[in-house]
Amino acid sequence: MSDKNLEMMKKIIEAKKQKGSKGAQAMRPDKNMGKTQKAFRNTKKGGVFD
C-alpha cells in the first residue's frame, strides 16, 4: 500500500480512538429517580389447620 493510504488509515484509527475515549467518560446523573425498597416479607406461617 502507498504511504498516503497508510497515513490516512492511521488518522482514521486515531480519530476513532479519541472518540471512543470521550464516550467512556459519560456523565452520571446527580440523583436517582426513585426510592429504594426492602424486600417483602412473607408473614403467612403454619399449615393447613392454622
Buried (B, 14 or more C-beta within 10 A) or exposed (E): EEEEEEEEEEEEEEEEEEEEEEEEEEEEEEEEEEEEEEEEEEEEEEEEEE
